[in-house]
């Protein structure tokens, strides 16, 4: 996921490091990364691996905050415990300080690009926060019709059917589903 306020001098990314390996091989210093699902590193073991592999919240109300027998399997807990990235919170706070409303020509002031993410409900806390920010347009890239169908299904779980429908339609739709460009082979 890539939040930006159209300032391309700084490119923020909430992606696995495969994005960095393939698209930022030269390690552009203007690009900052936030590994919300942790990183794989050579030499990692059970004690220092910070990968986030969790389940969604299955409890509600009072039980959600009191019955924490399986809390270590929840993603929010693992992000705190394993100290993975939470820069997206800083991004949202800085965007909240900017003027509200839409810019000239009805364009969103903030843009979020989601690339290579399933949009599963286990990441609802992050996804719904970013997608529902005021004055924000979210572009979600998919690579196949099957992926698109799965992403729409998952967005219903994250946002709800009515909110999703409202966000994908109209002249100023705040969610755009866009087919990812096919890979272009590089000849050596």
C-alpha positions as CSV (number, residue, x, y, z in Angstrom):
1,X,0.0,0.0,0.0
2,X,1.3,3.4,-0.9
3,X,-0.1,6.5,0.7
4,X,0.9,9.8,-0.8
5,X,-0.4,13.3,-1.0
6,X,0.9,13.8,-4.5
7,X,4.3,14.7,-3.3
8,X,6.3,12.2,-5.3
9,X,9.6,13.4,-3.8
10,X,8.7,11.1,-0.9
11,X,7.1,7.7,-1.7
12,X,5.8,5.8,1.2
13,X,5.1,2.1,1.0
14,X,3.3,-0.5,3.0
15,X,4.4,-3.4,0.9
16,X,6.4,-6.6,1.4
17,X,10.0,-6.1,0.5
18,X,9.4,-7.9,-2.9
19,X,8.2,-4.4,-4.0
20,X,11.5,-2.9,-2.9
21,X,13.6,-5.7,-4.5
22,X,11.8,-5.5,-7.9
23,X,10.9,-1.8,-8.2
24,X,13.5,0.0,-6.1
25,X,16.6,-2.0,-6.8
26,X,18.8,1.2,-6.7
27,X,17.5,1.9,-3.1
28,X,16.2,5.4,-3.8
29,X,16.7,7.4,-0.6
30,X,13.5,9.3,-1.1
31,X,11.5,6.1,-0.8
32,X,10.6,5.0,2.8
33,X,9.1,1.6,3.6
34,X,6.9,0.4,6.4
35,X,6.9,-3.4,6.7
36,X,3.5,-3.9,8.5
37,X,3.8,-7.7,8.0
38,X,7.4,-7.9,9.0
39,X,10.5,-8.8,7.0
40,X,12.3,-11.9,6.0
41,X,16.0,-11.7,6.7
42,X,18.8,-14.1,6.2
43,X,19.7,-15.7,9.5
44,X,16.3,-15.1,11.1
45,X,15.2,-17.7,13.6
46,X,12.2,-18.2,15.9
47,X,13.5,-15.6,18.3
48,X,14.2,-12.7,16.0
49,X,11.8,-13.3,13.0
50,X,9.2,-10.6,12.9
51,X,6.8,-12.0,10.3
52,X,3.1,-11.3,11.0
53,X,0.9,-14.3,10.4
54,X,-2.4,-13.8,12.2
55,X,-6.1,-14.3,12.5
56,X,-9.0,-11.8,12.4
57,X,-10.9,-10.6,15.4
58,X,-13.7,-13.1,16.2
59,X,-14.9,-11.6,19.5
60,X,-17.2,-8.6,20.0
61,X,-18.0,-6.1,22.7
62,X,-16.8,-6.8,26.2
63,X,-15.3,-10.2,25.3
64,X,-13.0,-8.6,22.7
65,X,-11.1,-6.7,25.4
66,X,-11.3,-9.3,28.1
67,X,-11.1,-12.8,26.6
68,X,-7.5,-12.8,25.3
69,X,-6.5,-16.4,25.6
70,X,-5.5,-16.4,21.9
71,X,-4.3,-12.8,21.6
72,X,-0.8,-13.9,20.4
73,X,-2.4,-15.1,17.1
74,X,-4.0,-11.7,16.3
75,X,-2.2,-9.4,13.9
76,X,-2.5,-6.2,16.0
77,X,-0.8,-8.0,18.9
78,X,2.0,-9.4,16.7
79,X,2.7,-6.0,15.2
80,X,3.2,-4.6,18.7
81,X,5.0,-7.5,20.1
82,X,7.4,-8.0,17.1
83,X,7.8,-4.2,16.7
84,X,7.0,-4.1,13.0
85,X,6.3,-1.0,11.1
86,X,3.5,1.4,12.1
87,X,4.5,4.4,10.0
88,X,1.1,4.3,8.4
89,X,-0.2,5.9,11.6
90,X,2.2,8.8,11.2
91,X,1.2,9.2,7.6
92,X,-2.5,9.3,8.6
93,X,-1.8,11.8,11.3
94,X,0.2,14.1,9.0
95,X,-2.6,13.8,6.3
96,X,-5.2,14.7,9.0
97,X,-3.3,18.0,9.6
98,X,-3.8,19.0,5.9
99,X,-6.9,20.9,4.7
100,X,-10.0,18.8,4.4
101,X,-12.2,18.5,1.3
102,X,-11.2,17.8,-2.3
103,X,-8.7,19.8,-4.3
104,X,-9.2,21.5,-7.6
105,X,-11.3,19.7,-10.2
106,X,-12.7,17.4,-7.5
107,X,-9.4,15.5,-7.1
108,X,-8.7,13.9,-3.8
109,X,-6.0,15.5,-1.8
110,X,-4.5,12.2,-0.6
111,X,-3.9,9.1,-2.6
112,X,-3.4,5.5,-1.4
113,X,-2.2,2.9,-3.8
114,X,-2.6,-0.8,-2.9
115,X,-0.5,-3.2,-4.9
116,X,-0.3,-6.9,-4.4
117,X,-2.5,-7.2,-1.3
118,X,-5.4,-9.5,-0.7
119,X,-7.3,-7.0,1.4
120,X,-8.2,-9.7,3.9
121,X,-10.2,-8.9,6.9
122,X,-7.2,-9.7,9.1
123,X,-5.8,-6.3,8.0
124,X,-9.1,-4.5,8.5
125,X,-7.7,-2.1,11.2
126,X,-5.1,-0.7,8.7
127,X,-7.1,-1.0,5.5
128,X,-10.3,0.7,6.8
129,X,-8.3,3.5,8.4
130,X,-6.5,4.3,5.2
131,X,-9.5,3.9,2.8
132,X,-11.9,5.8,5.0
133,X,-9.6,8.8,5.5
134,X,-11.3,12.1,4.4
135,X,-10.3,13.5,1.0
136,X,-8.6,10.2,0.1
137,X,-8.7,8.3,-3.2
138,X,-7.6,4.7,-3.0
139,X,-6.4,2.8,-6.1
140,X,-6.3,-0.9,-5.8
141,X,-4.4,-2.9,-8.4
142,X,-5.3,-6.4,-9.4
143,X,-3.5,-8.9,-11.8
144,X,-6.4,-11.1,-12.8
145,X,-10.2,-11.3,-12.8
146,X,-10.0,-14.0,-10.1
147,X,-7.9,-11.6,-7.9
148,X,-10.4,-8.8,-8.5
149,X,-13.3,-10.9,-7.4
150,X,-11.5,-12.0,-4.2
151,X,-10.5,-8.4,-3.5
152,X,-14.1,-7.1,-3.9
153,X,-15.3,-9.9,-1.6
154,X,-12.7,-9.0,1.0
155,X,-13.5,-5.3,0.7
156,X,-17.1,-6.1,1.6
157,X,-15.9,-7.7,4.8
158,X,-13.6,-4.7,5.6
159,X,-16.0,-1.8,4.7
160,X,-19.4,-3.3,4.4
161,X,-21.5,-3.7,1.2
162,X,-23.2,-0.3,1.2
163,X,-20.0,1.7,2.0
164,X,-18.1,-0.2,-0.8
165,X,-20.8,0.5,-3.3
166,X,-20.8,4.2,-2.4
167,X,-17.0,4.4,-2.7
168,X,-16.7,2.8,-6.1
169,X,-19.4,4.7,-8.0
170,X,-19.9,8.3,-9.1
171,X,-17.8,11.0,-10.7
172,X,-15.7,11.3,-7.5
173,X,-15.4,7.6,-6.7
174,X,-12.9,7.2,-3.8
175,X,-12.0,3.6,-4.6
176,X,-10.7,2.7,-8.1
177,X,-10.1,-0.9,-9.0
178,X,-7.4,-1.0,-11.7
179,X,-5.9,-3.8,-13.7
180,X,-2.2,-4.1,-13.1
181,X,0.0,-3.6,-16.2
182,X,1.4,-6.8,-17.6
183,X,5.1,-7.4,-16.9
184,X,7.5,-6.3,-19.6
185,X,10.3,-8.8,-20.1
186,X,13.8,-7.2,-20.0
187,X,16.3,-8.5,-22.5
188,X,19.9,-8.8,-21.5
